[in-house]
Amino acid sequence: MNPAAREEIVMPEMSEKAKKSWVLALASVASCMVALDALVVTTALSAIRLELDASIEALEWTVNAYNLSFAVLLITGAAIGDRFRVLESKARRNDGVRVVENHPL
């Protein structure tokens, strides 16, 4: 992208209400995904028990291992997202400083 064209791009600011609505919508979608994942694992338990001749204890470990790995990946993904968001906002601030420095008066 051309540096001169970069100055013309203006990101619209979101109101607090719009931000809260997005957070609520994303949290709702994430909750539905968690419930759907739990449903898939629970549905597969009967097939796992029949195919592998697993006991109830083994099935409990299967569900617990799945939930634990999902939680670890979720927390890790959130932390990585937060770090990239911080880096992105720092880069935007630095770009703004560069534009001001390089702008002819």
Backbone as a ProteinNet text record, in pm:
[ID]
protein_1_A
[PRIMARY]
MNPAAREEIVMPEMSEKAKKSWVLALASVASCMVALDALVVTTALSAIRLELDASIEALEWTVNAYNLSFAVLLITGAAIGDRFRVLESKARRNDGVRVVENHPL
[TERTIARY]
83.9	0	88.3	48.9	119.6	115.3	229.6	228.2	136.2	125.2	37.2	-108.8	-143	-279.5	-309.9	-208	-225.5	-278.3	-239.1	-283.7	-433.2	-490.5	-630.3	-724.4	-677	-761.6	-788.8	-916.4	-956.6	-1047.3	-1008.8	-1090	-1197.9	-1324.6	-1429.9	-1423.1	-1447.7	-1449.1	-1583.5	-1579.2	-1702.5	-1746.3	-1875.9	-1927.5	-1915.4	-1928.6	-1921.6	-2033	-2150.9	-2263.9	-2234.9	-2175.5	-2141.7	-2035.3	-1935.7	-1831.7	-1891.1	-1980.6	-2043.5	-2130.3	-2196.4	-2279.7	-2193.9	-2078.4	-1987.8	-1934.9	-1899.3	-1847.5	-1954.8	-2077.7	-2187.9	-2213.1	-2211.2	-2234.7	-2124.8	-2000.1	-1889.9	-1889.8	-1921.9	-1929.6	-2042.9	-2153.5	-2265.9	-2230	-2162.5	-2120	-2020.1	-1927.1	-1828.4	-1896.9	-1996.5	-2069.7	-2142.6	-2202.1	-2269.6	-2170.4	-2050.9	-1949.7	-1904.3	-1889.3	-1850.3	-1958.1	-2084.1	-2194	-2200.3	-2177.7	-2178.5	-2064.1	-1946.4	-1832.9	-1861.1	-1918.6	-1952.4	-2056.7	-2151.3	-2252.7	-2190.2	-2094.3	-2027.9	-1953	-1880.2	-1805.2	-1901.1	-2007.5	-2104.2	-2172.3	-2202.7	-2265.3	-2169.9	-2042.8	-1944.8	-1910.3	-1951.5	-1913.6	-1965.9	-2087.5	-2141.1	-2062.3	-2024.3	-1943.9	-1805.3	-1747.5	-1615.3	-1623.3	-1728	-1741.3	-1755.5	-1835.6	-1856.8	-1732.4	-1668.9	-1553.5	-1430.3	-1407.7	-1286.3	-1310.1	-1434.8	-1472.3	-1422.2	-1454.2	-1404.9	-1500.6	-1444	-1525.1	-1576.3	-1664	-1716.9	-1603	-1508.6	-1395.8	-1313.1	-1292.2	-1215.9	-1291.5	-1422.7	-1503	-1499.6	-1499.9	-1488.9	-1355.5	-1248.2	-1117.2	-1116.3	-1187.4	-1194.8	-1259.2	-1371.4	-1441.6	-1356.4	-1296.9	-1214	-1091.5	-1027.6	-910.7	-950.2	-1063.7	-1110	-1138.5	-1210.8	-1243.6	-1118.9	-1024.3	-901.4	-819.3	-805.1	-728.2	-798.7	-930.8	-1005.2	-984.5	-988.4	-969.6	-828.2	-728.2	-589.4	-570.4	-624.2	-611.8	-689.3	-803.2	-882	-808	-750.4	-677.1	-550.9	-481.5	-361.2	-395.5	-502.9	-545.6	-582.6	-647.5	-683.9	-559.3	-461.9	-338.8	-262.5	-255.8	-188.2	-262.7	-394.8	-473.6	-450.6	-441.1	-414.9	-277.8	-178.5	-43.9	-40.1	-104.7	-105.1	-183.8	-287.8	-365.6	-280.2	-201.6	-112.9	-7.3	52.2	153.8	93.6	-28.8	-94.2	-121.9	-168.9	-197.9	-68.4	40.8	169.4	216.4	199	240.1	158.7	31.2	-51.5	-4	27.2	77.1	208.2	296.6	425.5	405.8	311.3	284	234.5	150.2	101.4	213.7	309.8	425.2	507.3	526.9	604.4	535.6	404	331.9	350.8	344	362.8	506.4	603.5	743.4	772.4	713.2	743.7	652.9	555.4	461.1	525.3	521.7	579.4	489.9	550.7	473	440.7
-117.6	0	123.8	220.7	346.6	424	478.5	555.4	676	740.3	856.3	814.1	700.5	649.7	605.9	568.8	522.8	634.4	758.1	871.3	896	859.1	886.5	789.8	675.1	575	617.9	630.5	669.5	561.4	505.4	402.4	469.4	434.3	495.9	445.6	534.1	497.6	435.9	330.5	265	325	338.6	387.8	277.4	315	215.9	113	158	65.6	-35.9	8.8	-82.1	-182.2	-134.9	-225.9	-331.4	-288.6	-383.7	-483.7	-438.2	-528.6	-633.9	-591.3	-687.1	-789.1	-741.6	-833.3	-933.6	-886.2	-976.2	-1078	-1033	-1123.8	-1229.6	-1187.6	-1283.8	-1380.7	-1331.7	-1420.2	-1520.9	-1477.7	-1568.7	-1677	-1637.6	-1735.4	-1834.2	-1783	-1870.9	-1968.2	-1922.5	-2011.9	-2120.4	-2084	-2183.6	-2286.2	-2240.2	-2332.9	-2431	-2381.7	-2469.2	-2574.2	-2531.5	-2625.9	-2727.2	-2681.8	-2772.2	-2872.4	-2827	-2918.4	-3023.2	-2981.1	-3076.8	-3177.3	-3131.4	-3220.4	-3324.2	-3281.5	-3373.9	-3481.9	-3442.2	-3540.4	-3635	-3581.7	-3665.6	-3763.1	-3717.5	-3804.9	-3916.7	-3887	-3986.8	-4088.4	-4063.3	-4153.7	-4295.8	-4309.7	-4445.6	-4521.8	-4453.2	-4519.2	-4552.7	-4464.1	-4489.4	-4610.6	-4616.7	-4728.1	-4860.7	-4863.8	-4988	-5030.1	-4936.5	-4969.8	-5007.5	-4936.5	-4958.6	-5040.4	-5078.7	-5153.7	-5080.5	-4952	-4866.1	-4868.1	-4847.3	-4840	-4697	-4681.4	-4548.5	-4455.2	-4506.8	-4424.7	-4374.1	-4460.9	-4420	-4313.4	-4326.7	-4226.5	-4092.1	-4097.7	-3973.5	-3904.5	-3984.7	-3927.9	-3867.5	-3929.7	-3877.7	-3738.9	-3725.7	-3596.9	-3493	-3531.5	-3437.7	-3393	-3486.3	-3450.5	-3356	-3381.2	-3293.3	-3153.1	-3144.9	-3014.2	-2939.7	-3010.7	-2947.2	-2893.9	-2973.7	-2926.9	-2809.3	-2812.1	-2700.5	-2573.2	-2584.2	-2467.7	-2411.5	-2498.7	-2452.4	-2379	-2434.4	-2369.3	-2237.8	-2233.4	-2110.5	-1999.3	-2030.7	-1931	-1887.6	-1982.8	-1950	-1860.6	-1893.9	-1811.6	-1670.8	-1657.2	-1524.3	-1443.4	-1507.5	-1437.5	-1393.3	-1479.3	-1443.1	-1328.9	-1335.4	-1227.5	-1095.1	-1098.3	-975.7	-918.7	-1005	-957.3	-894.5	-958.6	-902.2	-772.5	-761.4	-637	-523.5	-552.9	-451	-410.8	-508.3	-478	-398	-432.7	-362.5	-217	-194.4	-57.4	24.5	-39.5	31	65.2	-26.6	-1.4	112.8	118.2	228.3	361.9	364.2	488.4	529.1	432.3	462.9	510	451.9	497	640.4	673.6	810.5	907.6	867.3	953.3	969.6	863.2	871.9	963.1	956.6	1040.8	1187.4	1218.4	1356.9	1401.4	1312.9	1349.3	1374	1292.5	1299.9	1396.5	1451.5	1538.9	1674.9	1721.1	1853.7	1964.6	2063.6	2174	2278.8
0	0	0	-73.7	-88.2	43.8	91.9	217.5	212.8	96.7	86.1	100	42.3	53.4	196.4	269.5	406.6	496	468.1	547.9	532.1	417.6	389.6	459.1	499.3	563.1	706.4	737.8	872.6	926.9	1037.9	1101.8	1185.9	1163.4	1244	1388	1479.8	1620.8	1654.5	1733.8	1777.5	1910	1925.7	2052.9	2157.4	2282.7	2390.7	2377.6	2337.2	2321.1	2211	2100.8	1991.3	2034.6	2110.4	2160.4	2251.5	2341.9	2433.9	2358.8	2253.6	2173.6	2104.5	2051.2	1987	2087.9	2205.4	2308.2	2346.2	2364.3	2399.5	2289.1	2164.8	2052.8	2043	2055.1	2047	2164.3	2283.4	2399.6	2383.2	2324.9	2301.5	2200.9	2094	1993.3	2054.4	2135.3	2199.7	2295	2368.7	2459.7	2382	2268.9	2185.9	2131.3	2094.4	2043.9	2151.5	2273.9	2384.1	2408.1	2408.7	2428.2	2314.3	2192.7	2077.5	2086.5	2125.6	2142.1	2249.1	2359.8	2466.3	2417.5	2335.9	2280.3	2188.4	2107.3	2015.3	2093.1	2195.5	2275.8	2347.3	2402.2	2473.6	2378	2257.7	2159.1	2117.5	2110.8	2067.1	2175.7	2299.7	2408.8	2389.3	2340	2322.2	2216.4	2108.2	2004.4	2057.3	2136	2194.6	2288	2367.4	2462.5	2389	2282.9	2208.8	2131.4	2062.7	1979.2	2060.9	2170.6	2249.2	2375.3	2397.1	2516.9	2642.3	2648.4	2756.2	2875	2991.8	3113.5	3132.7	3230.8	3261.7	3304.5	3381.9	3426.8	3308.7	3211.5	3093	3013.7	3008.2	2937.5	3010.7	3143.6	3220.8	3192.2	3184.8	3153.6	3014	2921.2	2785.4	2784.5	2853.1	2858.5	2931.6	3042.8	3118.8	3039.3	2968.7	2888.3	2775.7	2714.1	2606.4	2660.7	2770.3	2827.9	2874.5	2933.3	2979.7	2862.2	2758.7	2642.9	2574.7	2568.9	2510.2	2591.1	2724.5	2811.6	2797.1	2791.1	2777	2644.8	2537.4	2407.5	2402.5	2469.6	2473	2545.6	2660.7	2738.4	2663.8	2602.8	2525.9	2407.6	2337.2	2223.9	2267	2380.6	2430.6	2465.5	2528.2	2564.3	2439.8	2339.6	2215	2146	2146.4	2087	2157.2	2289.8	2364.7	2329.4	2317.1	2283.6	2145.6	2047.5	1913	1909	1987.1	1992	2047.6	2151.2	2208.8	2107.1	2039	1938.1	1823.3	1783.6	1674.3	1712	1834.7	1875.4	1888	1933.6	1938.8	1798.6	1704.9	1566.4	1507.1	1537.1	1486.2	1541.8	1670.7	1729.5	1665.1	1642.3	1579.2	1435.7	1362.6	1226.4	1227.3	1323.9	1334.5	1360.4	1444.5	1471.9	1345.8	1270.2	1146.4	1045.1	1036.6	942.9	979.3	1107.7	1152.1	1125.8	1151.3	1129.4	982	893.8	752.4	677	742.6	674.6	647.7	520.8	492.6	547.4	606.4	665.5	566.6
[MASK]
+++++++++++++++++++++++++++++++++++++++++++++++++++++++++++++++++++++++++++++++++++++++++++++++++++++++++

